[in-house]
Amino acid sequence: QNEPIEREGLLYHQDELRRYFELPEEAPDAIIGICDTKDKGTDYCCMPIAYQYGNDFYIESFICDNSNPEIVETRLVMALVQHKVQMSRFESNSAGGRVAQKVQEEVKAKGGRTKITTKYTTANKETKIIVNSPFVKEHCLFKDNSVIGNDKEYKKAMNFLCSYTMAGKNKFDDVPDAISQLSEYIQSLEGNKVSVFK
C-alpha cells in the first residue's frame, strides 16, 4: 500500500475519474456485477457492482479480497443478494466456472435474483485494460473519497485502480482487469442498453 508509484504512465488518475456522493433518487435501470475470480496465492477476487442510470454506471460496491476461497465466495453471495444484482458475469478461467456455479446455487437458496453467466477470457489482459479505459472514464462513476470513508475495501480497490501503470510491471492488476471486464460486459449488453423485464 505504501509503495511509491510513478505518476508517469498511470492509466487512471484519481482526479480525472468521475465521482459521486450518493446514488440518484430514482430506481436504477439495472444492477449488474462482474467477478474476476481469484487464482491461487496473493491474487485478489474482485467484484465491482454497478447501478445503471441511462448511460452512467455508478460503482456502488467493490469486493476486493484475497482471503481463502470459502470466505470470498460467501461474501460474493451476500453482496449479490444485498444489492439485488440482476445480472452478473464471472470470468471462467481456472476455478472461475466452479465458483460461478456454487455462487449461483447459493444466491438462489437465499432468494436472490441474480442470473450469473460465465465467460472464458482469451484476450491479452494489458491490452484489454488499456482499450477499455476510455469507456470507464466516460461512463463509470466512483464514490467520492469523502464518501468512501471507512470502507477499506473500496479504498484499496481505488488505490489498485489508480496505481496501474502502462510504463512497467504491475504487482496488482486485478482491479483494473475487473473494471475492464465490467466495461466489456456493459458494452456487450445490447450496446449499452440493459433491458430489464418484470
BELSUL-V640648 format. One record per helix or strand. SS is the DSSP state (A for helix, B for strand). FROM is the first residue (numbers start at 0). TO is the last residue. If there is no record, write none. Layout:
# BELSUL-V640648
ss: [SS,SS]
from: [FROM,FROM]
to: [TO,TO]
This chain:
# BELSUL-V640648
ss: [B,A,B,B,B,B,A,B,A,B,A,B,A,A,B,A]
from: [9,13,17,29,44,55,68,86,95,114,124,139,144,151,164,173]
to: [9,15,19,35,52,64,81,90,108,118,138,142,147,160,164,187]
